[in-house]
Amino acid sequence: MSEYGHALFDTAIGWCGLVWGPAGLIGVLLPEAGPAATRARLTRRYPDAPEAPPPAPERAAIEGMTALLAGEARDLTFIELDLARVGDFERGVYAVARAIVPGQTLTYGEVAAKLGDKRLARAVGQALGANPWPIVVPCHRVLAADGKAGGFSAPGGLQTKARMLSIERAQVGAPGLFDDLPLSVRPRRAGLEGRTK
């Protein structure tokens, strides 16, 4: 039996996938158009990780991610990540992002400042754009400082980011942050829940 594997799991935002190995999770994929598309992307990206029943740690990870995406304020820091494929800077960025609790956000500049140099905000954005573990490393909780959502490289782009923040009941304070998105996927804003355009 291979030490590597992948599995799909259904969530409130669609079929996600995860890949594991002997040192922990190697990757998490946000949903594609459907389970077949998510499976195809998993097998393309991780050809040496066959579909398999997840071991106990990965079952616990799936349960935690599923609960979080259903609106429970779950702490996912118990999930072991295989960090061998990322550099030291990325590890630092991901550690700061993992410390952001559900419902809270930071800006790219705030993450950079926690790493010791607020001028690294662009590099923080690049590291988060390459994040192999969305949901577990909650890159959706990091926003731009200029009143914009920033980027989100996962399928669905900013709509997926807004939907995840909305599920977590995030209080994002900048008016206009997600105004181009449908009301159904915009996160709540502090003091602006009843606001109309």
Salt bridges, closest charged atoms under 4 A:
GLU32 OE2 - ARG41 NH1 2.92
GLU51 OE1 - ARG39 NE 2.95
GLU63 OE2 - ARG74 NH2 2.88
GLU72 OE1 - ARG74 NE 2.99
ASP82 OD2 - ARG85 NH1 3.78
ASP117 OD1 - ARG119 NE 2.96
GLU168 OE2 - HIS140 NE2 2.86
GLU168 OE1 - ARG141 NE 2.78
ASP179 OD1 - ARG186 NH1 3.81
ASP179 OD1 - ARG189 NH2 2.59
ASP179 OD1 - ARG195 NH1 3.69
